[in-house]
Amino acid sequence: MGNSLEIYRISFLNKGKVYEVFVKQVYQSDLYGFIEIEEYVFNEKSQVVVDPGEEKLKAEFNGVRRSFIPMQAIIRIDEVDKSGVSKISNGDNITPFPVSFAGGKADTQDS
C-alpha cells in the first residue's frame, strides 16, 4: 500500500485489549495469514500533558522495526490525513471474526 506520505490507523486485538496505532506502511505479509505494519508514528508534539496510554505503546514498540499482526486480530485499517494519539482500550465488546485459513485440497474428500 503506500508511499511515506500516507498514514494508516490500525486497530487490532492484542492480549484482550484493542490497540490503535498509526503507521506509515501496512501490507499483506509473506507469512501466511499476517498483516505487516512498520514505521510507527507517535505524537511528537511537545505536550504539557503526556498521554499515559500512548507512552505505554511507545515503550512497547520502541525498537520494533516491523510487527506481524494475525489477520483475524485486525479490527479495522483506515488511511487518515494525520496521525492521532495511539491508545490501548478494553476489548470487552469486541469478538474476533472467526477466520478459517484452511483451503484447497484438504477441504475436499475424494471417494
N, C-alpha and C positions, 0 to 999 in steps of 0.2 A: 504494500500500500504505500508508500509515501515518500515525499521529499521532506527535508528537515524543517520546512515552514509549517507543516501540518502538526496539530496536536490532537491526541486521542485521549478521551476519558474512558477508562476501562473499569468496569465493576465486576468483581468476581468473589466467589466464596472461598474462604481460607480459614480452616480451623473453626468453623461455625460462625464466623464473622464475615461481614461484607466489606471488602477492601475496595476503595475507589482511588485510583491513581491516575496520573497524567503522564503520557509517554509520547515520544516523537515517532516511534516505529512500532508497528504491530503487523504481524503476518503469520500465515499458517506455517507451522514448523515441519521440518523433515522428520521429526519424531512423530509417529502416527498418533493422532488424537490430541495434539497440543497446539496452542497458540503461543507464539513468541512475542514478548514485548521487550523493548530496550529504550535507552535514553530517557530515563525518568526525569520529569520536570517537577521541581518543588518550588513553592513560592519563595523567591529570593529577595523580595522586598523587605526593607528593614521595618520590622513591626514592633510596636511598643508591647503589644500583647502577642505572645507566642502561642500558637495552637498546639496543645499537647498531643493531639491525635496525629497531626502532620509530623511533629517532631519524632514520634514513635515510628512512623512509617519511614521517615528519613533515616533514622538509625537502623531500622531493619533492612533497608535496601542500600545502605551505604556500602560501596564497593561492589555492588551487584551490577554486572555488565548486561546480563540478559536473564529474563525469567521465562520459564516454560510453564504455562497455565493449562491444566486439562480443559478440553473444550466444554465438558459438562459442568465445569465450575464457572464458566463465563455467564454473567447475567446480561451484560449489555456493553456494546462498544459504540461510542459516539465520537465523531470528528467535531471538535469545538474550535471557536475562534481564539480562545486563550485559555491558559491553564487556570485552575482554581485551587482550592485547598484540598489536598489529599486527606482522606479520612478512613477510619475504621468504625463501622457501626454494627449493632447486633443484627444477626441474620434470622431473628425469631420467626418472621413471616415469610421467609424465602425457602422454597423447596427446590432443590436442583431438578432440572428437567431430566427424566430418565433417558439416557442415550445408550444405544447399543452400537458398538463398533464392529460387531460380528457381521460377516457378509460373505458373499461369494459362494464357493462350493460347499463350505461347511454347513450352510443352511439348507441345502438340498439333499434329499435322500434318494439314492439310486437303488432301484429294486431290480 
